[in-house]
Amino acid sequence: MRLGENQKAVLKLLEKEGIVENLGNTYRGLAKSAKQTTNATILNFAEKVRAIYPNATLELGKKGGIGTATLKIR
């Protein structure tokens, strides 16, 4: 499985902390072009994390948003 720069950065943070809150906002903050980062891109990243860590969970934000979603591996 191949990961891009943004995905590697968020995965490194996730492995260090065990959790990434505000997943979409964090991902877009690290991206070179936040406008080109779609929700589908972030969901695709979450699926890649689940392939690496089968127990990973993705909890959407209060209004079902990706921006405030939480991704946990522990």
NUPA-742754 format. One line per 3 residues: number of its first residue (from 1); their letters; for each residue y, z, x of N, C-alpha, C, O. Coordinates in Angstrom, 3 decimals. Atoms other than C-alpha are relative to their C-alpha. Layout:
<recs>
NUM) a) Y,Z,X,Y,Z,X,Y,Z,X,Y,Z,X; ...
</recs>
This chain:
<recs>
1) mrl) -1.166,0.000,0.841,0.000,0.000,0.000,1.240,0.000,0.894,1.343,0.767,1.851; -1.215,0.135,-0.803,3.365,-0.999,1.361,1.180,0.649,-0.716,1.398,0.420,-1.906; -1.168,-0.671,0.562,6.464,1.120,0.810,1.267,-0.527,0.664,1.285,-0.806,1.863
4) gen) -1.290,0.421,-0.525,10.076,0.040,1.203,0.740,1.170,0.626,0.256,2.302,0.619; -0.800,-1.037,-0.666,12.794,1.962,3.036,0.337,1.150,-0.934,0.159,2.316,-0.584; -0.381,-1.032,0.962,14.002,3.812,-0.053,-1.205,0.836,-0.402,-1.126,2.061,-0.496
7) qka) 1.212,-0.695,0.411,10.475,4.665,-1.100,-0.493,0.930,1.095,-0.930,2.044,0.808; 0.412,-0.852,-1.118,9.632,6.009,2.352,0.880,1.240,0.097,0.389,2.340,0.348; -0.934,-1.126,-0.093,12.754,8.189,2.343,-0.257,1.020,-1.106,-0.263,2.225,-0.854
10) vlk) 0.249,-0.917,1.118,12.037,9.645,-1.102,-1.368,0.655,0.160,-1.516,1.840,-0.136; 1.332,-0.569,-0.217,8.340,10.124,-0.265,0.045,1.082,1.078,-0.618,2.112,0.949; -0.141,-1.004,-1.062,9.290,11.989,2.921,0.611,1.281,-0.563,0.154,2.382,-0.257
13) lle) -0.629,-1.146,0.656,11.560,14.267,0.882,-0.993,0.698,-0.928,-1.058,1.926,-0.971; 0.994,-0.543,0.926,8.810,14.719,-1.705,-1.086,0.772,0.742,-1.487,1.851,0.306; 1.035,-0.679,-0.784,6.217,15.629,0.929,0.529,1.292,0.617,-0.211,2.267,0.747
16) keg) -0.602,-1.191,-0.598,8.608,18.121,2.517,0.215,1.096,-1.037,-0.128,2.255,-0.803; -0.369,-0.972,1.030,9.757,19.822,-0.691,-1.093,0.227,-1.046,-1.163,1.301,-1.644; 1.022,-0.098,1.038,6.795,19.148,-2.996,0.504,-0.413,-1.370,-0.282,-0.571,-2.304
19) ive) -0.611,0.360,1.277,9.229,18.197,-5.766,1.305,-0.752,0.272,2.035,-0.437,1.212; -1.294,0.680,-0.043,12.104,15.775,-6.283,0.566,0.046,-1.409,0.046,-0.591,-2.325; -0.680,-0.054,1.291,14.423,16.636,-9.140,1.045,-1.102,-0.027,1.513,-1.546,1.022
22) nlg) -0.956,1.107,0.149,16.786,13.990,-10.501,-0.477,-1.209,0.802,0.261,-1.765,1.616; 0.650,1.057,-0.775,14.418,11.333,-9.171,0.825,-1.280,0.051,1.065,-1.820,1.131; -0.757,1.249,0.033,16.429,8.321,-10.296,1.305,0.098,0.762,1.661,-0.809,1.514
25) nty) -1.273,-0.192,-0.697,19.717,9.705,-9.028,-0.214,0.118,1.507,0.572,-0.414,2.290; 0.320,-0.143,-1.424,18.122,10.662,-5.692,-0.363,-1.351,0.599,0.125,-1.716,1.669; 0.453,1.314,-0.474,16.449,7.257,-5.313,1.187,-0.946,0.143,1.331,-1.628,1.157
28) rgl) -1.171,0.886,-0.037,19.652,5.392,-6.155,1.007,0.440,1.062,1.698,-0.392,1.650; -0.901,-0.504,-1.031,21.640,7.639,-3.819,-0.405,-0.444,1.393,0.449,-0.634,2.259; 0.504,0.439,-1.302,19.438,6.590,-0.903,-0.013,-1.518,0.138,-0.098,-2.045,1.247
31) aks) 0.087,1.463,-0.004,19.423,2.908,-1.890,1.265,-0.629,0.575,2.366,-0.099,0.425; -1.146,0.736,-0.522,21.653,0.416,-0.142,0.782,-0.634,-1.146,2.006,-0.750,-1.084; -0.638,0.603,1.164,22.361,-1.228,-3.491,-0.511,0.698,-1.253,-1.543,0.322,-1.809
34) akq) 0.428,-0.778,1.162,22.147,1.256,-6.339,-0.038,-0.852,-1.261,-0.830,-0.577,-2.162; -0.039,0.861,1.188,22.984,-1.481,-8.870,-1.279,-0.806,-0.156,-1.667,-1.141,-1.275; 1.224,0.794,0.059,19.823,-3.395,-7.978,-1.246,0.862,-0.178,-2.350,0.333,-0.304
37) ttn) 1.127,-0.908,0.188,17.614,-0.327,-8.354,-0.168,0.252,-1.492,0.648,0.935,-2.111; 0.239,-0.130,1.434,16.147,-0.500,-11.851,-0.943,1.160,-0.288,-1.592,1.693,0.612; 0.946,-1.045,0.406,14.198,2.081,-13.811,-1.428,-0.440,0.291,-2.268,0.378,0.664
40) ati) 1.342,0.520,-0.276,11.150,-0.167,-13.415,-0.362,0.191,1.472,-1.510,0.494,1.795; 0.226,-0.203,-1.437,11.526,0.053,-9.626,-0.388,1.444,0.278,-1.296,1.715,1.064; 0.259,-1.426,-0.212,11.570,3.839,-9.784,-1.347,0.392,-0.601,-2.082,1.181,-0.006
43) lnf) 1.312,-0.274,0.607,8.579,3.967,-12.161,-1.120,-0.571,0.861,-2.181,0.041,0.981; 0.977,0.596,-0.908,6.707,1.641,-9.796,-0.235,0.921,1.198,-1.371,1.098,1.639; 0.120,-0.958,-1.100,7.424,4.098,-6.979,-0.829,1.207,-0.433,-1.683,1.675,0.320
46) aek) 0.756,-1.155,0.501,6.087,6.965,-9.118,-1.488,-0.328,-0.088,-2.328,0.526,0.197; 1.409,0.416,0.063,2.859,4.999,-9.659,-0.615,-0.050,1.400,-1.778,0.311,1.581; 0.497,0.026,-1.384,2.515,4.483,-5.901,-0.249,1.418,0.503,-1.217,1.668,1.221
49) vra) 0.186,-1.401,-0.387,2.957,8.225,-5.390,-1.267,0.545,-0.648,-2.020,1.283,-0.012; 1.219,-0.453,0.689,0.230,8.865,-7.983,-1.254,-0.548,0.666,-2.298,0.103,0.652; 1.148,0.569,-0.709,-2.079,6.560,-6.027,-0.298,0.806,1.266,-1.457,0.970,1.645
52) iyp) 0.165,-0.798,-1.216,-1.491,8.665,-2.896,-0.372,1.439,-0.341,-1.255,2.025,0.284; 0.217,-1.380,0.451,-1.399,12.046,-4.684,-0.423,-0.029,-1.472,0.436,-0.017,-2.354; 0.481,0.116,1.387,-3.604,11.862,-7.820,0.497,1.097,-0.947,0.551,0.881,-2.157
55) nat) -0.473,-1.093,0.858,-2.274,15.209,-9.101,1.509,-0.032,-0.219,2.060,0.889,-0.824; -1.456,0.109,0.157,1.362,14.040,-9.004,0.358,-0.121,-1.479,-0.352,-0.760,-2.255; -0.462,0.068,1.385,3.297,14.475,-12.242,1.445,-0.475,-0.041,2.253,-0.149,0.828
58) lel) -1.353,0.485,0.229,6.397,12.737,-13.543,0.445,0.523,-1.354,-0.164,0.219,-2.379; -0.567,-0.537,1.237,8.473,14.583,-16.129,1.355,-0.655,-0.201,2.253,-0.509,0.628; -1.265,0.665,0.280,11.238,12.543,-17.713,1.072,1.019,-0.333,0.773,2.146,-0.727
61) gkk) -1.125,-0.883,0.288,14.687,14.041,-18.172,0.093,0.336,-1.476,-0.711,-0.140,-2.278; -0.145,-0.487,1.367,15.905,15.685,-21.379,0.057,-1.119,-1.030,-0.534,-1.002,-2.104; -0.131,1.114,0.941,16.783,12.390,-23.041,-0.959,-1.134,0.344,-0.746,-2.275,-0.067
64) ggi) 0.985,1.009,-0.374,13.802,10.551,-21.583,0.461,-0.890,1.139,-0.092,-1.969,1.354; -0.570,0.816,-1.063,15.841,9.292,-18.654,-0.691,0.159,1.338,-1.247,1.210,1.659; 0.566,-0.006,-1.347,14.636,8.391,-15.205,0.946,0.698,0.974,0.500,1.324,1.936
67) gta) -0.991,-0.590,-0.902,17.865,9.574,-13.576,-0.211,1.480,0.221,-0.027,1.982,1.330; 0.188,-1.449,-0.092,17.078,13.209,-14.323,-1.470,0.401,-0.023,-1.795,1.565,-0.257; 1.436,-0.280,-0.010,13.290,12.935,-14.096,-0.371,0.848,1.217,0.348,0.877,2.215
70) tlk) 0.510,-0.833,-1.085,11.273,15.301,-11.900,-1.376,-0.513,0.407,-2.244,-0.719,-0.441; 1.281,0.439,-0.542,8.422,14.144,-9.662,-0.542,1.118,0.875,0.127,1.571,1.804; 0.626,-1.102,-0.739,6.024,16.810,-8.353,-1.327,-0.461,0.584,-2.054,-1.238,-0.034
73) ir) 1.320,0.273,-0.577,3.072,16.564,-5.996,-0.797,1.275,0.196,-1.982,1.209,0.522; 0.707,-1.283,-0.144,2.176,20.264,-5.844,0.058,0.765,-1.289,-0.477,1.870,-1.375
</recs>
